[in-house]
Amino acid sequence: MAACITAAVTALAGCSSDYIMQTKSGEMVVTKGKPVIDESTGLITYKDAGGYKHEINRDQIRNMIEK
């Protein structure tokens, strides 16, 4: 039973798309999953490859594409 649950969670996690954000300074940021944009604050919240949560101001992002 536990193996079935683990397999289902792994399969679902594999479906999420990663994104690449290019900052105005030229840095390339790879996200795990789709970044969330808060329209009221202008902040983009994302998780890095290690699963750590970060925020960046939308004004700092030049381009965002799905990987």
N, C-alpha and C positions, 0 to 999 in steps of 0.2 A: 504494500500500500504506500509506504513512504517513498519507495522508488518511483512509483507512478506519479506522485505529487511532485517530486524533484524533477522528473522528466518533463512534466507539463510546465512547470515554472521556467525551466531552462529553455524550452521551446518558445514560450511567450517572450522571454527576455531577448531571444535572438531576433525577434520581429521588429524591435525598435531600431529606428534609423539613427545613425550618428550624423553630426553636422560639423562643418568647418566654418569658423568665423574668421574673417580677416579684419584686423584692427587697422585704424588709420596710421599707426606707426609701422605697419607691415608684418606684425606678429600673426601667426596662424594658430588659432585655438581649436583643438578638436574636442567636441563634446560627446558625451555618452547620452544618447537620446536627444529629443528635440528641446532646444532652449525655450524658456517661457518668458514672454515679454509682458511686463507690467506697465500698461498704458498710463496709469496714474503717476508712477514715479519715473518712468523712462528707463528702468533697470531691466537687464536681461539676466535671468537666473539659469544656470546650467550646471551639469555635473561633468567633471573631467574623467579621464580614462580610469582613474583610481576610485571613482565614485564620490569624490569630494565636491561639495556644493560651492559655487562661486557666483558672484554678481559683477556685472560690468555695465556701465552706462551705455545706453543705445547710441548715443552720439559718438562713442569711440569705435563703433563697428562700421566698416566700409561695405562688407559683403558677407552674406551667410548662405551657404549652399548645403544641400543634403549630400552626404558622402556615399 
